[in-house]
Amino acid sequence: MAHDIQTMAYTGKAPWHNLGNYLPEKQPIEIWAKAAGMDWRIQESTVRYDVEIPELGHQSLIMPFEDHKVLFRSDNKQPLSVVSKRYQVVQPQEVLEFYRDLTEQAGYELETAGVLKSGRKFWALARTGKEAVLKGNDVVKGYLLLATSCDGTLATTATPTTIRVVCANTLAVALNGTSTSIKVPHSTNFDAEDVKRRLGMAITGWDSFMYRMKMLSERKIKNHEAMHFFMRVLCNSDNLKTGAGLTNERALAKVQDLYNGHGRGMQVSATKDTAWGLLCAMTEYVDHERRARSNEYRLDSAWFGQGAALKQRALDHALELVA
């Protein structure tokens, strides 16, 4: 297939290279499930295997492997993964149901939802209604991302996230130097109401987080500081003379180009020659420019993998500039 993001629904402007099914705003959860390709269930069966028995004329016996189970889709019966018997499944529609009371009573609005890797991973992203404006009308909005997997690669994870409107760059909200993500391992039952209670501090910490982003937008940066920042983030190097991370030359050149005015929204006063601009250049690089085998891999990395870790490192180093 041309794109590996198998199915996705969205409202507003189409994300990720215009992929997905458009929905008007304020659609019920049931409509989202169908449009996002999440209207199926994860089913399970005992793992079985063939054993050839020479004493029986090389006939095969079907033997069960009781300690594990195979997970498969209810709609097309395609296998998803083999997991232990203790593995707790979270259904695709449970991810959407998580937002039902938030959208009906708390003013949240679903914006995207979809399926990755043929159903092995799925997510939903909703606007929280939080919003901040930095210098030059640089608008940043608050979101809540809920995602999970059924192959052991991702715990069920709720992450307060910001999106910079001008370029759709994402950045996980962090308080007191740590991520505010809530993770529920698949060895335990997913309790949606408990997760919402635990998210309370992160949601109420929006103003504190955006105050620090405002500080970044007011911190002017000199050329040597910019180079030092990008070397630290991309090459894990504090010494410009060591030549560390030469394999990252392309990435270094690209992110510098973004920072020097060629990135989206990099000409506004909040980003021009500022620490906020350094951070925005890094998030744009990860979300839109970093090499990836497909759009699916880029999205997966930017939200859950190496790209997310790279953005967190950029945030940590940026905040050191205003400490």
N, C-alpha and C positions, 0 to 999 in steps of 0.2 A: 504494500500500500504506500501511497505517496507520503503520508504523514502517519506517525505512530500514536498520536493522541487519538485513541480509537473513536470516542464520542465525547462531545462537550456541548453544553448549552450556555448561553450568556445573555445578559441584558446590556443595553447601552452600546458603546463602541466595541467592535469585534477585536478580541485580543489574539496574540500569537498567530500572525499571518492570516487573519480572517478565517480561522478554522471555527467550526461549530455551528449549532443551530440557534438562530436568534429567537428570543422570547421578549414580549412586552414586559414591563415591570409589574410587580405585585401578582405574579402567577402562583397558584397553590402548589404545594409540595408535590402532589400527584402529577401535575403537568411538568414540573422540573424533572422528576424521575424519568419520564418517558423521553423528553427532549435530550437529556444528558446521557441517555443510554444506561440508566441505573435502575431500570424496572425489571430486575431479575434477582434471584437469590443464590447464595452460595450453598450448595448441597455437599454432602460428604458420604464417603463409603469406605469400608475397610480396604486396606491395601492387600492385593493378592498377586501371587507370582507363580509362574510355571516351573515345575520341577520334572525333569525327565528321569524315569525309573527304568534302568536297563533290565532289571529282573522281570519287568512287565512288558517286555518287548518294546522298550523305549517309548512306552506311553507316557503322557504328561499328566501330572496331577496339579490341580490348582490349590495352592497353599495360602492361608491367610497370614498376614503380618499384623497381629492384633495391637501392637504398640503404636501403630501409625494409621493415619487416615488420609485419603486423597480428597481434596476439595475440587469441585467442578461447578460450572455454571448451570443453572436450571434451564436456561433458554436454549443453548446450543450444545450442552453436555460436554463442552471443551474443558480439559483439565486445567487447573490453576496452580496447584502445588501439592506436595506431600508434607504433612506436618504431624506432630505427635498427637496422641489422643487428648492431651491436656490443652491443646490449642483452642483458645476462645475466639470464635468467629464474630466479626462485626459485619453486618449486612450493608450493602450499598444504600438501601433506603433508610437505615439507621443514621447514616451520616446526614442525610437530608432532614430527617425527622428531628435531629438535634436543633435545627433552626426554626422549627414550627412555632413555638411560643415566642422566640426572639423576633420573628418577622411579624407575628400577629399582634404582639403586645408590647414589644420593646423598641420598635422602630427600625429594626434591622432590615436590610434588603439583600436578598441573594443576588449575586452578580455573575458568578461562574460556577459550574459544577461539571464533573466529567470523570472519565475512565482512562487509565493509563495501562499499558502493557497487557492488553487483552482482558482486563478485568482484575489483574493482580493488585492494582492500586487504584484508589478513587478518592475524590475530594469534593468539597464545596467551600466557596468563599463568599462572605457576606459583608456589606458595608455596615458599620456600627452606627453611623450618624456623626461620629467624631470628625472634626476637620480643623486644620490650622493653616494660616496663610503667612508665609515668610516674605521677606522683602522682594519687591518686584512682582507681586501677585503669584508667588510660587506656592501652589496649593498642595497640601498633603492631607490625605484622608485615612481614617482608621478602618481596619477590616478585621475579621476573624476567620481564620482558615482552619478547617477540620479535615484531616486526611487519615487514611489507614491503608493497610495492605492485607493480603491473605496469603502471603508467601514468606512471612517472617522478616521482610526487609524494612518494615516500618511499624513501630508501635502506633496505636491510635493516638494522634497528636493534635491538640488544639493550640493554635499559635496566633496571638494578637499581632497584626501585621500593618505596616503603613504602605501606601502606594502614592508615589509622587505623580500627580495627575498629568503633567506635561509630557511624561515619557513612560508612564506605567511601570516604573522601577519599584520593586518590592524590597522591604526591609523589615525583619522581625523586630518587634518592640522588645527592648531590654531595659530592666530596672536594676539599679545597684550593681551594674556590671555583669549581670547574668540574664540568660534568656528567660522569658516569661512563658515558654511553652509548657503545657501540661501533657504528660505522656502516660498512657495507660498500656502496659505490656499485654500481649495476647495470652499471657499465663493467668490473667485475672479478668473478671467480667467488666465490661464497659458500662459504667454508670453515668449516663448523660447529665443527670442533675448534680451529681457530685462534681463533675468536671466544671459545670457552670459556676458552682459555688467557689471552686478553687481559682477560677479565672477572675473572680471579682477584683482582686488586688491589681491584676494586670490591666483590666479595663479602666479602673479608677486612676491608674498611673499614667494615663494618656497625657495629661497636662504637664506632668513632670518630664516625661520623655520629650515632648515637643519643645519644652523650655530649653532643654539641652541642644536640640536641633537648631533652635534660634541662636544659641550661643555659637554654634558652629558657623552659622551664616554671617556672624559678625566678626569672626576671627579671620583676619587677613593673612594670606599665605605668601611667602617669598618663593622664588623659583627653586632654591636649594631645598626648602622644606617640602615642596611638592615631590621632588625626586626622591627624597629620603622616605617620605610616606609610602610612595608606590613601591619602592624597593623593599621596605619592611613588610608590606602586605603581600606582594606577589612573590617575593624571593626569600622571605623570612630572613632578611639580612638587615643589620643595622650599620654596616660598613660599606660605603660606596666604592671603596678601593679593593675589596676582596674579589670582585667579579663574580660573586655568588649568584646562582640562578641564571646563568647565561641562556639556559633553555627557555627562559621566560622573556626573551628579548622582544618577540612579537607582541606578547601581552602587554609588556611595559610600554612599547611604542604606541599601541592602540589606546591604552587608557590615558596616556599623556595627551594624545590627540583629542580624545573626548573632553578632557579637562581644559584644554587650551581653546575651547570654543566650538568644537565640532560635534559635541554631544547635544542631544535634545534638551532644550531648556538651559543650556550652559551660558547663555548671554544675559540672563537676568541678574540683578544685583545680589541676590541671595547666594548665587553660585560662583560668580566671577571672582577669581583669585581668593576664594575662601575655603575654610575647612569643610563646609557643607558641600562645596563644589568637588572637593577631593572624594568625599563619600559618594556623591551622586555619580561621579565618573566611574567609580568602582561598581556600584550597583547596576549602572547601565551596561557596563562591560559584561558582568556576569549574566544578566537577564537577557541581553540581546546580541552580544558580540562574541562571547567566548565560544571557542570551537566546540562543536558537539555533533554526534552522529545523526541527530534528528532533533526536531522541535521537542519531541517527547523527552529525550535525554536532557536537553537544556532546561526544560521546565522542572523535571525531576531533580536535577542537580541544584538549580537555583532555589528551590523550596526546601529540599530535604537532604541534599548530598554535599559534595565538595563546594559547589557554588554558594550554598547557604553558609558554610563554614568560612569561606573567603569573605563574604559580606560581613559576617560577625567580626572577623579579624579587622576588617577595614573600620567598622564602627568603634571597636576597642581603641585602635590607634588614633582615630579622629578625636575621640573624647579625651585622650591624653593631651591633645593640643590645647584644650580649654580647661584642663584640670587646675 
